[in-house]
């Protein structure tokens, strides 16, 4: 499956590169709709259409005054190719809401707050995506959520597959992202009974998690956009570890594994942010 995934990525990238054509201007001020390769030994491989026949050859770099890649839609058309950003780096922040059971000690410590307020906290995230075409891209996402004054912290990181759907003026688009990755829960100041003594300690738990998000992005320029995003994360843990158990149990150097003591990763986030692209 992994080999198939990378083969698909390569094929999509190759297809996108073959479709778009380059603009070349020679020192004689002749312009050409062509497919220009990478320079090697001061020569560029070139492919172009002349009188309905495709020609291939080489052109010396000193004979080129100017060129720009991906200008035309294809070799057989003089229509300009619409511009779409390929590299996108975004940052966002907002609110998150947690589902699933809480630890009973957390509920007891904060009876002054409603359960809805205790389940609502801060969400921060960043994402990087490379689009092989105007619609499909692959990247990486990181999300951080915190609840109850930081007592519970959620981390998610994973690869993403992104789809975007542009409007007619190509300034706004809706995006849809799918991701499967690594989830981590960190709980501080947790009372745990060890050898008939209750101690407060830090618990951590890891799991495989999934994330789906949908959003709307508005492009202000060729380099800057703003967006809103609604994300849903799902992940279930099966045990909790106390890493520094030697502080609590004499002569023990192995992490202590407790039962299903940690709540899950299930939650939603509503965020707004900005992205840089090219």
Backbone as JSON, one array per atom type, in Angstrom:
{
  "sequence": "XXXXXXXXXXXXXXXXXXXXXXXXXXXXXXXXXXXXXXXXXXXXXXXXXXXXXXXXXXXXXXXXXXXXXXXXXXXXXXXXXXXXXXXXXXXXXXXXXXXXXXXXXXXXXXXXXXXXXXXXXXXXXXXXXXXXXXXXXXXXXXXXXXXXXXXXXXXXXXXXXXXXXXXXXXXXXXXXXXXXXXXXXXXXXXXXXXXXXXXXXXXXXXXXXXXXXXXXXXXXXXXXXXXXXXXXXXXXXXXXXXXXXXXXXXXXXXXXXXXXXXXXXXXXXXXXXXXXXX",
  "N": [[0.82, -1.2, 0.0], [1.97, 1.23, 0.75], [3.89, 1.61, -1.27], [2.2, 1.85, -3.45], [0.88, 4.24, -2.81], [2.98, 6.21, -2.98], [3.6, 5.87, -5.67], [1.26, 6.78, -6.87], [1.32, 9.48, -6.08], [3.61, 10.3, -7.51], [2.75, 9.9, -10.16], [0.61, 11.71, -10.36], [1.96, 14.15, -10.01], [3.65, 14.08, -12.28], [1.79, 14.09, -14.34], [0.58, 16.62, -14.0], [2.77, 18.27, -14.55], [3.25, 17.67, -17.26], [1.01, 18.62, -18.56], [0.87, 21.49, -18.37], [2.47, 24.18, -20.14], [5.48, 25.95, -21.12], [6.62, 29.37, -21.43], [8.85, 30.82, -23.65], [11.35, 33.19, -24.49], [13.54, 34.22, -26.92], [16.9, 35.54, -27.54], [16.6, 36.86, -29.89], [14.12, 37.84, -29.66], [12.02, 36.17, -30.26], [9.09, 34.38, -29.5], [7.89, 31.47, -27.83], [5.74, 28.75, -27.35], [6.33, 26.13, -25.4], [7.76, 23.04, -24.13], [10.01, 23.06, -21.7], [12.97, 21.59, -20.59], [15.24, 20.65, -17.89], [18.29, 22.4, -17.37], [21.41, 21.24, -18.66], [24.77, 20.8, -18.97], [24.93, 23.38, -20.05], [22.86, 23.37, -21.87], [19.42, 23.37, -22.75], [16.92, 20.94, -22.93], [14.26, 20.83, -25.28], [10.85, 20.91, -26.32], [8.47, 21.44, -28.81], [5.69, 22.71, -30.76], [5.23, 22.86, -34.21], [3.66, 23.81, -37.07], [1.68, 21.83, -36.72], [3.22, 19.66, -35.99], [5.26, 17.93, -33.69], [8.34, 18.88, -32.39], [11.58, 18.06, -31.18], [14.51, 19.04, -29.39], [17.55, 20.85, -28.58], [18.49, 23.84, -26.83], [20.79, 26.45, -26.4], [21.72, 27.95, -23.3], [22.54, 30.61, -23.43], [21.16, 31.58, -25.54], [18.69, 32.16, -24.68], [16.6, 34.67, -23.59], [14.57, 35.05, -21.75], [12.37, 33.08, -19.74], [9.37, 31.5, -18.6], [7.75, 29.22, -16.54], [4.96, 26.94, -16.9], [2.95, 28.52, -18.14], [1.13, 28.33, -20.33], [-1.83, 26.4, -21.13], [-1.55, 23.94, -22.48], [0.49, 22.26, -24.98], [-0.82, 22.54, -27.37], [-2.39, 24.74, -27.33], [-2.9, 28.26, -27.18], [-4.03, 29.54, -25.12], [-3.8, 31.07, -21.96], [-2.64, 29.5, -18.99], [-4.58, 29.13, -16.08], [-3.65, 30.66, -12.97], [-2.69, 28.97, -10.07], [-1.99, 28.59, -6.63], [0.67, 26.47, -5.5], [2.24, 25.67, -3.27], [1.43, 25.74, 0.12], [1.26, 27.17, 3.29], [-0.14, 27.21, 6.39], [-1.54, 28.82, 9.35], [-3.52, 28.62, 12.26], [-6.05, 29.42, 14.73], [-8.38, 28.95, 17.45], [-11.41, 27.76, 18.93], [-12.07, 24.73, 20.77], [-13.99, 21.75, 21.28], [-14.58, 19.11, 23.48], [-15.45, 15.63, 23.41], [-16.82, 12.68, 25.06], [-16.08, 10.81, 28.16], [-14.99, 12.52, 31.14], [-12.25, 12.6, 33.53], [-13.1, 11.73, 36.85], [-11.99, 13.15, 38.97], [-11.34, 15.6, 37.86], [-13.83, 16.7, 37.37], [-14.72, 17.0, 40.0], [-12.92, 18.87, 41.0], [-13.61, 21.23, 39.78], [-16.23, 22.33, 40.22], [-17.37, 24.77, 40.01], [-17.65, 25.44, 37.4], [-19.62, 25.02, 34.42], [-20.38, 21.93, 32.7], [-20.21, 22.19, 29.93], [-18.51, 24.42, 29.6], [-16.19, 23.37, 30.72], [-15.55, 21.49, 28.85], [-14.81, 22.96, 26.68], [-12.21, 24.6, 25.02], [-8.96, 25.86, 24.04], [-7.7, 25.89, 20.7], [-5.02, 25.33, 18.53], [-3.18, 25.37, 15.47], [-1.24, 24.16, 12.65], [-0.49, 23.77, 9.18], [0.88, 22.23, 6.29], [0.83, 22.09, 2.8], [1.27, 20.66, -0.38], [0.2, 21.21, -3.59], [-0.47, 19.29, -6.39], [-2.0, 19.82, -8.53], [-4.72, 21.98, -9.55], [-6.61, 21.06, -7.83], [-5.93, 18.75, -6.16], [-3.88, 17.85, -3.39], [-1.11, 17.07, -1.16], [0.06, 16.8, 2.22], [1.03, 17.88, 5.53], [-0.23, 17.92, 8.83], [-0.6, 19.61, 11.98], [-2.07, 19.74, 15.18], [-3.05, 21.31, 18.18], [-4.7, 21.06, 21.23], [-6.2, 22.31, 24.21], [-7.61, 21.91, 27.45], [-9.46, 22.85, 30.41], [-7.84, 24.81, 31.84], [-5.36, 24.0, 30.9], [-4.87, 21.52, 32.07], [-5.51, 19.21, 30.67], [-4.11, 18.18, 27.65], [-4.05, 17.93, 24.15], [-2.53, 16.44, 21.37], [-2.07, 16.27, 17.89], [-0.72, 14.88, 14.94], [-0.17, 14.35, 11.51], [-0.1, 12.95, 8.13], [-1.76, 14.5, 5.34], [-4.41, 14.46, 2.93], [-5.58, 16.6, 0.52], [-8.33, 18.37, -0.88], [-9.44, 20.9, -3.07], [-11.88, 23.29, -4.12], [-12.54, 25.56, -6.47], [-14.0, 28.84, -6.96], [-15.59, 30.77, -9.65], [-14.04, 33.07, -10.21], [-11.59, 32.33, -9.27], [-10.57, 33.17, -6.84], [-11.57, 32.52, -4.35], [-12.01, 29.49, -2.45], [-13.33, 26.29, -1.47], [-12.11, 23.93, 0.83], [-11.24, 20.52, 1.55], [-10.02, 18.24, 3.81], [-8.37, 15.17, 4.57], [-7.04, 13.0, 7.04], [-4.85, 10.68, 8.66], [-3.16, 9.84, 11.55], [-0.91, 10.38, 14.29], [-1.87, 10.48, 17.67], [-1.79, 12.12, 20.86], [-2.27, 12.28, 24.32], [-1.99, 14.32, 27.14], [-1.99, 14.54, 30.58], [-2.03, 16.5, 33.43], [-1.2, 16.84, 36.93], [-2.6, 14.64, 38.08], [-4.39, 12.66, 40.31], [-3.27, 9.56, 41.42], [-3.52, 6.34, 42.81], [-0.97, 4.65, 44.38], [0.52, 1.99, 45.9], [-1.11, 2.24, 48.2], [-1.04, 4.92, 48.58], [-2.05, 8.11, 47.57], [-1.01, 9.97, 44.85], [-0.09, 12.91, 43.02], [0.47, 13.1, 39.61], [1.94, 13.15, 36.28], [0.27, 11.99, 33.42], [0.47, 10.19, 30.35], [-0.75, 9.32, 27.09], [-0.96, 7.44, 24.09], [-2.09, 7.06, 20.67], [-3.5, 5.82, 17.57], [-4.98, 8.1, 15.39], [-7.6, 9.91, 13.67], [-8.46, 12.55, 11.37], [-10.67, 14.94, 10.04], [-11.36, 17.74, 8.06], [-13.05, 20.72, 7.01], [-13.21, 23.71, 5.13], [-13.16, 27.26, 4.3], [-11.53, 29.42, 2.1], [-10.13, 32.59, 1.41], [-8.42, 34.38, -1.02], [-6.17, 36.99, -0.85], [-3.97, 37.95, -2.2], [-1.27, 36.93, -4.42], [0.3, 35.73, -2.59], [-0.86, 35.56, -0.05], [-3.49, 34.48, 2.08], [-6.66, 34.17, 3.83], [-8.56, 32.13, 6.11], [-11.27, 30.02, 7.3], [-11.94, 27.18, 9.37], [-13.41, 24.01, 10.06], [-12.89, 21.3, 12.08], [-12.77, 17.8, 12.79], [-11.74, 15.39, 15.13], [-10.81, 12.04, 15.86], [-9.99, 9.5, 18.15], [-8.89, 6.73, 20.09], [-7.63, 5.61, 23.17], [-5.79, 2.92, 24.78], [-4.32, 2.48, 27.05], [-2.55, 4.13, 29.77], [0.46, 5.82, 30.48], [2.86, 6.27, 33.05], [5.72, 7.87, 32.94], [7.99, 8.57, 34.51], [8.25, 6.7, 36.67], [9.99, 5.92, 38.67], [10.15, 7.94, 40.49], [8.02, 7.5, 42.1], [7.67, 4.81, 42.74], [9.71, 2.73, 44.51], [12.79, 1.56, 43.23], [11.85, 0.91, 40.68], [12.11, 0.99, 37.15], [10.64, 0.88, 34.87], [8.03, 2.14, 32.74], [4.88, 2.79, 34.23], [1.88, 1.17, 33.53], [-1.38, 2.05, 33.41], [-4.94, 1.41, 33.63], [-7.77, 1.94, 31.41], [-7.8, 4.94, 31.74], [-7.56, 7.46, 30.73], [-9.26, 10.02, 28.95], [-10.71, 10.07, 25.62], [-9.56, 11.15, 22.29], [-11.55, 12.41, 20.94], [-13.09, 15.12, 19.41], [-14.09, 18.45, 18.32], [-13.04, 21.29, 16.37], [-13.17, 24.76, 15.82], [-11.72, 27.08, 13.88], [-9.86, 30.01, 12.84], [-7.65, 31.48, 10.46], [-4.56, 32.24, 8.71], [-2.7, 31.99, 5.65], [0.36, 31.44, 3.86], [1.42, 31.35, 0.52], [2.57, 30.13, -2.7]],
  "CA": [[0.0, 0.0, 0.0], [2.84, 2.4, 0.8], [4.47, 1.82, -2.6], [1.12, 2.33, -4.32], [0.63, 5.64, -2.48], [4.03, 7.04, -3.55], [3.47, 5.81, -7.13], [0.16, 7.67, -7.22], [1.81, 10.85, -5.95], [4.52, 10.57, -8.63], [1.98, 9.98, -11.41], [-0.13, 12.97, -10.36], [2.91, 15.23, -10.25], [4.12, 14.02, -13.66], [0.69, 14.49, -15.2], [0.43, 18.07, -13.89], [3.9, 18.91, -15.21], [3.17, 17.49, -18.7], [-0.09, 19.38, -19.12], [1.21, 22.91, -18.5], [3.59, 24.46, -21.04], [6.29, 27.09, -20.73], [6.83, 30.48, -22.36], [10.27, 31.09, -23.85], [11.69, 34.33, -25.35], [14.95, 34.12, -27.3], [17.6, 36.83, -27.65], [16.07, 37.5, -31.09], [12.77, 38.25, -29.28], [11.02, 35.22, -30.72], [8.39, 33.75, -28.38], [7.6, 30.08, -28.14], [5.0, 27.92, -26.41], [7.13, 24.92, -25.46], [8.04, 22.31, -22.9], [11.44, 23.28, -21.48], [13.51, 20.71, -19.57], [16.23, 21.2, -16.97], [19.57, 22.67, -18.04], [22.48, 20.28, -18.45], [25.91, 21.17, -19.84], [24.57, 24.66, -20.67], [21.84, 23.15, -22.9], [18.07, 23.04, -22.31], [16.09, 20.15, -23.85], [13.06, 21.6, -25.61], [9.85, 20.26, -27.16], [7.53, 22.47, -29.24], [4.8, 22.37, -31.86], [5.41, 23.69, -35.4], [2.84, 23.33, -38.19], [0.99, 20.62, -36.25], [4.18, 18.58, -35.78], [6.03, 18.11, -32.47], [9.78, 18.8, -32.59], [12.4, 18.01, -29.98], [15.9, 19.41, -29.62], [18.24, 21.51, -27.49], [18.78, 25.25, -27.03], [21.82, 26.89, -25.47], [21.18, 28.89, -22.31], [22.85, 31.98, -23.82], [20.21, 31.99, -26.58], [17.42, 32.44, -24.03], [16.55, 35.94, -22.88], [13.59, 34.99, -20.67], [11.37, 32.01, -19.81], [8.52, 31.32, -17.42], [7.15, 27.89, -16.61], [3.53, 26.71, -16.64], [2.18, 29.7, -18.58], [0.05, 27.91, -21.21], [-2.56, 25.22, -20.67], [-0.88, 22.78, -23.06], [1.28, 22.56, -26.17], [-1.68, 22.75, -28.54], [-3.27, 25.87, -27.07], [-2.28, 29.53, -26.8], [-4.72, 30.1, -23.97], [-2.97, 31.08, -20.77], [-3.03, 28.59, -17.92], [-4.95, 29.86, -14.85], [-2.65, 30.53, -11.91], [-3.12, 28.44, -8.79], [-0.83, 28.35, -5.74], [1.03, 25.06, -5.32], [2.75, 25.46, -1.91], [0.56, 26.46, 1.06], [1.62, 27.02, 4.7], [-1.17, 27.91, 7.13], [-1.55, 28.86, 10.81], [-4.87, 28.99, 12.7], [-6.36, 29.31, 16.15], [-9.81, 29.11, 17.72], [-11.96, 27.06, 20.08], [-12.26, 23.29, 20.61], [-14.96, 21.15, 22.21], [-14.21, 17.71, 23.7], [-16.51, 14.66, 23.68], [-16.36, 11.53, 25.84], [-16.07, 11.01, 29.62], [-13.87, 13.17, 31.82], [-11.84, 12.01, 34.8], [-13.98, 12.18, 37.93], [-11.32, 14.13, 39.83], [-11.42, 16.9, 37.21], [-15.17, 17.22, 37.62], [-14.82, 17.39, 41.41], [-12.08, 20.04, 41.28], [-14.11, 22.44, 39.13], [-17.68, 22.35, 40.29], [-17.85, 26.12, 39.75], [-17.84, 25.6, 35.96], [-20.54, 24.09, 33.79], [-19.68, 20.88, 31.95], [-19.92, 22.7, 28.59], [-17.32, 25.27, 29.67], [-15.02, 22.54, 30.97], [-15.24, 20.75, 27.63], [-14.45, 23.92, 25.64], [-10.89, 25.17, 25.27], [-8.18, 26.5, 22.98], [-7.18, 25.05, 19.62], [-4.01, 25.96, 17.68], [-2.74, 24.4, 14.48], [-0.5, 24.57, 11.47], [-0.57, 22.76, 8.14], [1.64, 22.46, 5.07], [0.27, 21.31, 1.7], [1.76, 20.88, -1.74], [-0.83, 20.83, -4.56], [0.05, 18.87, -7.68], [-2.9, 20.39, -9.53], [-5.58, 23.0, -8.94], [-7.57, 20.41, -6.94], [-5.43, 17.72, -5.26], [-2.59, 18.1, -2.77], [-0.72, 16.26, -0.02], [0.81, 17.61, 3.16], [1.19, 17.48, 6.92], [-1.02, 18.76, 9.74], [-0.4, 19.5, 13.43], [-3.1, 20.43, 15.94], [-2.88, 21.3, 19.64], [-5.89, 21.5, 21.97], [-6.03, 22.3, 25.66], [-8.85, 22.09, 28.21], [-9.41, 22.98, 31.87], [-6.65, 25.57, 32.23], [-4.15, 23.29, 30.52], [-4.7, 20.23, 32.73], [-5.55, 18.2, 29.62], [-3.56, 18.67, 26.39], [-4.17, 16.98, 23.05], [-1.64, 16.7, 20.23], [-2.3, 15.42, 16.72], [0.11, 15.16, 13.78], [-0.36, 13.29, 10.53], [-0.15, 13.35, 6.72], [-3.09, 14.88, 4.88], [-4.78, 14.53, 1.52], [-6.42, 17.8, 0.47], [-9.06, 18.69, -2.1], [-9.96, 22.27, -3.06], [-12.86, 23.54, -5.16], [-12.46, 27.0, -6.71], [-15.12, 29.52, -7.59], [-15.33, 31.16, -11.03], [-12.96, 34.06, -10.33], [-10.38, 31.68, -8.76], [-10.07, 33.9, -5.68], [-12.02, 31.8, -3.16], [-12.27, 28.08, -2.66], [-13.65, 25.4, -0.35], [-11.15, 22.84, 0.9], [-11.62, 19.35, 2.33], [-8.79, 17.52, 4.14], [-8.48, 13.89, 5.28], [-5.75, 12.69, 7.63], [-4.71, 9.63, 9.67], [-1.82, 10.05, 12.1], [-0.53, 10.06, 15.67], [-2.5, 11.3, 18.69], [-1.19, 12.02, 22.19], [-2.98, 12.99, 25.39], [-1.14, 14.58, 28.3], [-2.81, 15.0, 31.7], [-1.18, 16.93, 34.53], [-1.77, 16.91, 38.29], [-3.6, 13.58, 38.16], [-4.22, 11.81, 41.5], [-3.24, 8.11, 41.17], [-3.18, 5.61, 44.03], [0.12, 3.69, 44.23], [0.93, 1.44, 47.2], [-2.02, 2.79, 49.21], [-0.82, 6.37, 48.71], [-2.52, 8.87, 46.41], [-0.01, 10.95, 44.41], [-0.4, 13.64, 41.8], [1.53, 12.86, 38.63], [1.6, 13.41, 34.88], [-0.05, 10.8, 32.64], [0.47, 10.36, 28.89], [-1.36, 8.22, 26.37], [-0.79, 7.57, 22.64], [-3.02, 6.26, 19.88], [-3.71, 6.17, 16.16], [-6.14, 8.99, 15.33], [-7.99, 10.41, 12.36], [-8.91, 13.95, 11.38], [-11.34, 15.44, 8.83], [-11.65, 19.17, 8.2], [-13.61, 21.43, 5.86], [-13.03, 25.13, 5.36], [-13.35, 28.23, 3.21], [-10.34, 30.26, 2.03], [-10.19, 33.75, 0.52], [-7.08, 34.79, -1.42], [-6.01, 38.44, -0.98], [-2.91, 38.22, -3.17], [-0.62, 35.7, -4.86], [1.11, 35.18, -1.5], [-1.49, 35.61, 1.26], [-4.92, 34.16, 2.15], [-7.26, 33.95, 5.15], [-9.51, 31.03, 6.02], [-11.93, 29.45, 8.48], [-11.88, 25.72, 9.25], [-14.08, 23.18, 11.05], [-12.18, 20.02, 12.09], [-13.19, 16.77, 13.72], [-10.68, 14.43, 15.41], [-11.26, 10.82, 16.54], [-8.89, 8.63, 18.58], [-9.16, 6.02, 21.33], [-6.44, 5.08, 23.82], [-6.06, 1.69, 25.53], [-3.65, 2.51, 28.35], [-1.89, 5.38, 30.14], [1.78, 5.56, 31.04], [3.58, 7.2, 33.92], [7.07, 7.6, 32.47], [8.98, 8.7, 35.57], [7.69, 5.94, 37.78], [10.99, 5.77, 39.74], [9.88, 8.96, 41.5], [6.9, 7.12, 42.93], [7.81, 3.43, 43.17], [11.12, 2.46, 44.78], [13.47, 0.51, 42.48], [11.21, 0.61, 39.4], [12.58, 1.82, 36.04], [9.76, 0.69, 33.73], [6.82, 2.97, 32.81], [3.71, 2.15, 34.8], [0.73, 1.18, 32.64], [-2.66, 2.02, 34.1], [-6.04, 0.97, 32.8], [-8.36, 2.95, 30.54], [-7.99, 6.04, 32.68], [-7.5, 8.7, 29.97], [-10.36, 10.21, 28.01], [-10.3, 9.9, 24.23], [-9.18, 12.34, 21.52], [-12.69, 12.84, 20.14], [-13.46, 16.52, 19.6], [-14.2, 19.31, 17.14], [-12.37, 22.59, 16.51], [-13.53, 25.82, 14.88], [-10.58, 27.98, 13.9], [-9.64, 30.97, 11.76], [-6.22, 31.67, 10.33], [-4.02, 32.81, 7.48], [-1.72, 31.1, 5.01], [1.27, 31.96, 2.85], [1.49, 30.4, -0.59], [3.21, 30.56, -3.93]],
  "C": [[0.85, 1.26, 0.0], [3.44, 2.69, -0.57], [3.42, 2.35, -3.57], [0.84, 3.8, -4.08], [1.67, 6.55, -3.13], [4.0, 7.02, -5.08], [2.36, 6.73, -7.6], [0.58, 9.12, -7.14], [2.7, 11.22, -7.13], [3.76, 10.75, -9.93], [1.19, 11.28, -11.48], [0.78, 14.15, -10.63], [3.39, 15.25, -11.68], [3.04, 14.48, -14.62], [0.51, 16.01, -15.19], [1.54, 18.79, -14.64], [3.79, 18.8, -16.72], [2.08, 18.34, -19.31], [0.3, 20.84, -19.37], [2.45, 23.08, -19.37], [4.24, 25.79, -20.67], [6.34, 28.15, -21.84], [8.32, 30.77, -22.42], [10.44, 32.26, -24.81], [13.19, 34.26, -25.64], [15.58, 35.51, -27.36], [17.2, 37.56, -28.92], [14.63, 37.96, -30.9], [11.69, 37.4, -29.95], [10.4, 34.56, -29.5], [7.94, 32.36, -28.79], [6.83, 29.45, -26.99], [5.65, 26.54, -26.47], [7.16, 24.21, -24.11], [9.54, 22.31, -22.7], [11.91, 22.4, -20.33], [14.51, 21.42, -18.67], [17.57, 21.32, -17.67], [20.6, 21.62, -17.66], [23.57, 20.57, -19.46], [25.56, 22.4, -20.68], [23.51, 24.53, -21.75], [20.51, 22.79, -22.24], [17.42, 22.09, -23.33], [14.76, 20.86, -24.06], [12.16, 20.77, -26.51], [8.8, 21.31, -27.51], [6.76, 21.99, -30.46], [5.0, 23.37, -33.0], [4.67, 23.06, -36.56], [2.26, 21.95, -37.9], [1.93, 19.42, -36.08], [5.04, 18.9, -34.56], [7.51, 17.88, -32.77], [10.47, 18.78, -31.23], [13.84, 18.36, -30.33], [16.51, 20.04, -28.39], [18.46, 22.97, -27.87], [19.78, 25.68, -25.97], [21.26, 27.96, -24.54], [21.45, 30.34, -22.68], [21.93, 32.49, -24.92], [18.85, 32.35, -25.99], [17.51, 33.76, -23.27], [15.64, 35.84, -21.65], [12.75, 33.73, -20.85], [10.61, 31.95, -18.5], [7.75, 30.02, -17.59], [5.65, 27.93, -16.32], [2.66, 27.92, -17.01], [0.97, 29.27, -19.39], [-0.59, 26.63, -20.71], [-1.94, 23.94, -21.21], [-0.18, 23.21, -24.34], [0.42, 22.95, -27.36], [-2.6, 23.96, -28.37], [-2.45, 27.1, -26.7], [-3.0, 30.22, -25.65], [-3.82, 30.0, -22.74], [-3.53, 30.13, -19.72], [-3.39, 29.39, -16.68], [-3.92, 29.61, -13.75], [-3.3, 30.0, -10.64], [-1.88, 28.25, -7.91], [-0.59, 26.86, -5.54], [1.48, 24.77, -3.88], [1.95, 26.33, -0.95], [0.98, 26.12, 2.49], [0.66, 27.86, 5.52], [-1.02, 27.8, 8.64], [-2.95, 29.29, 11.25], [-5.03, 28.78, 14.19], [-7.84, 29.53, 16.37], [-10.21, 28.34, 18.96], [-12.13, 25.58, 19.73], [-13.27, 22.81, 21.64], [-14.69, 19.65, 22.26], [-15.44, 16.86, 23.97], [-15.94, 13.51, 24.52], [-16.28, 11.85, 27.32], [-14.81, 11.71, 30.1], [-13.45, 12.33, 33.03], [-12.73, 12.57, 35.92], [-13.32, 13.24, 38.8], [-11.34, 15.52, 39.2], [-12.79, 17.53, 37.43], [-15.31, 17.71, 39.05], [-14.04, 18.66, 41.7], [-12.67, 21.34, 40.74], [-15.63, 22.43, 39.07], [-18.25, 23.73, 40.01], [-18.1, 26.36, 38.27], [-18.87, 24.6, 35.45], [-19.75, 23.06, 32.99], [-19.33, 21.36, 30.54], [-18.66, 23.56, 28.6], [-16.07, 24.44, 29.91], [-14.6, 21.78, 29.72], [-14.79, 21.66, 26.49], [-13.12, 24.58, 25.99], [-10.26, 25.75, 24.02], [-7.73, 25.47, 21.96], [-6.21, 25.87, 18.78], [-3.53, 24.92, 16.67], [-1.92, 25.02, 13.38], [-0.58, 23.44, 10.46], [0.24, 23.2, 6.93], [1.09, 21.54, 3.99], [0.95, 21.68, 0.4], [0.71, 20.34, -2.71], [-0.19, 20.5, -5.9], [-0.8, 19.4, -8.83], [-3.75, 21.44, -8.84], [-6.5, 22.4, -7.88], [-6.95, 19.55, -5.86], [-4.06, 18.08, -4.7], [-2.36, 17.16, -1.59], [0.12, 17.12, 0.92], [0.87, 17.0, 4.54], [0.44, 18.46, 7.81], [-0.62, 18.51, 11.19], [-1.48, 20.32, 14.13], [-2.86, 20.23, 17.44], [-4.15, 21.83, 20.27], [-5.61, 21.41, 23.47], [-7.36, 22.6, 26.34], [-8.53, 22.27, 29.69], [-8.09, 23.6, 32.32], [-5.36, 24.82, 31.94], [-3.94, 21.96, 31.21], [-4.73, 19.08, 31.73], [-5.05, 18.83, 28.32], [-3.61, 17.55, 25.35], [-3.24, 17.41, 21.92], [-2.02, 15.74, 19.1], [-1.37, 15.85, 15.6], [-0.07, 14.01, 12.8], [-0.34, 13.82, 9.11], [-1.58, 13.62, 6.29], [-3.21, 14.73, 3.37], [-5.83, 15.63, 1.4], [-7.06, 17.94, -0.9], [-9.56, 20.13, -1.98], [-10.81, 22.5, -4.29], [-13.02, 25.04, -5.33], [-13.76, 27.56, -7.25], [-14.69, 30.06, -8.96], [-14.18, 32.15, -11.16], [-11.63, 33.57, -9.76], [-9.75, 32.45, -7.6], [-10.44, 33.2, -4.38], [-12.17, 30.33, -3.48], [-12.64, 27.39, -1.35], [-12.63, 24.28, -0.35], [-11.64, 21.75, 1.86], [-10.38, 18.5, 2.54], [-9.11, 16.24, 4.92], [-7.1, 13.53, 5.81], [-5.88, 11.53, 8.61], [-3.3, 9.74, 10.22], [-1.72, 9.64, 13.56], [-1.2, 11.03, 16.63], [-1.87, 11.06, 20.05], [-2.0, 12.86, 23.17], [-2.03, 13.12, 26.58], [-2.01, 15.19, 29.4], [-1.9, 15.3, 32.89], [-1.96, 16.89, 35.85], [-2.88, 15.89, 38.5], [-3.39, 12.74, 39.42], [-4.33, 10.33, 41.14], [-2.8, 7.42, 42.46], [-2.13, 4.55, 43.72], [0.57, 3.29, 45.62], [0.21, 2.15, 48.35], [-1.81, 4.28, 49.45], [-1.28, 7.05, 47.42], [-1.52, 9.97, 46.08], [-0.5, 11.64, 43.15], [0.76, 13.49, 40.83], [1.03, 13.19, 37.23], [1.39, 12.09, 34.15], [0.01, 11.14, 31.15], [-0.13, 9.12, 28.25], [-1.26, 8.49, 24.88], [-1.79, 6.7, 21.91], [-2.94, 6.66, 18.41], [-5.01, 6.97, 16.08], [-6.41, 9.4, 13.9], [-8.54, 11.81, 12.46], [-9.53, 14.29, 10.02], [-11.65, 16.91, 9.06], [-12.2, 19.71, 6.89], [-13.5, 22.92, 6.15], [-13.24, 25.95, 4.11], [-12.18, 29.2, 3.26], [-10.54, 31.37, 1.01], [-8.77, 34.24, 0.25], [-7.04, 36.31, -1.61], [-4.97, 38.8, -2.02], [-2.31, 36.88, -3.6], [0.15, 35.03, -3.72], [0.38, 35.03, -0.18], [-2.98, 35.32, 1.14], [-5.36, 34.09, 3.61], [-8.33, 32.88, 5.03], [-10.15, 30.74, 7.36], [-12.02, 27.94, 8.27], [-12.67, 25.08, 10.39], [-13.46, 21.79, 10.97], [-12.79, 19.09, 13.12], [-12.09, 15.73, 13.88], [-11.23, 13.27, 16.22], [-10.04, 9.98, 16.9], [-9.19, 8.02, 19.93], [-7.86, 5.44, 21.88], [-6.8, 3.81, 24.6], [-5.28, 1.59, 26.83], [-2.98, 3.86, 28.54], [-0.56, 5.05, 30.79], [2.22, 6.67, 31.99], [5.06, 6.95, 33.65], [8.09, 7.62, 33.61], [8.51, 7.98, 36.84], [8.68, 5.79, 38.93], [10.82, 6.83, 40.83], [8.85, 8.48, 42.52], [7.0, 5.7, 43.47], [9.29, 3.1, 43.31], [11.65, 1.32, 43.92], [12.84, 0.16, 41.16], [11.73, 1.55, 38.32], [11.72, 1.64, 34.79], [8.53, 1.58, 33.87], [5.64, 2.17, 33.37], [2.55, 2.27, 33.81], [-0.54, 1.02, 33.46], [-3.74, 1.52, 33.15], [-6.54, 2.09, 31.9], [-8.77, 4.14, 31.39], [-8.09, 7.38, 31.96], [-8.75, 8.82, 29.11], [-9.83, 10.21, 26.58], [-9.95, 11.23, 23.56], [-10.37, 12.97, 20.8], [-13.07, 14.29, 20.44], [-13.57, 17.24, 18.27], [-13.51, 20.64, 17.43], [-12.9, 23.53, 15.43], [-12.46, 26.89, 14.97], [-10.61, 28.94, 12.71], [-8.15, 31.23, 11.67], [-5.83, 32.28, 9.01], [-2.98, 31.86, 6.93], [-0.88, 31.9, 4.02], [1.41, 30.91, 1.76], [2.21, 31.02, -1.78], [2.89, 29.58, -5.06]]
}
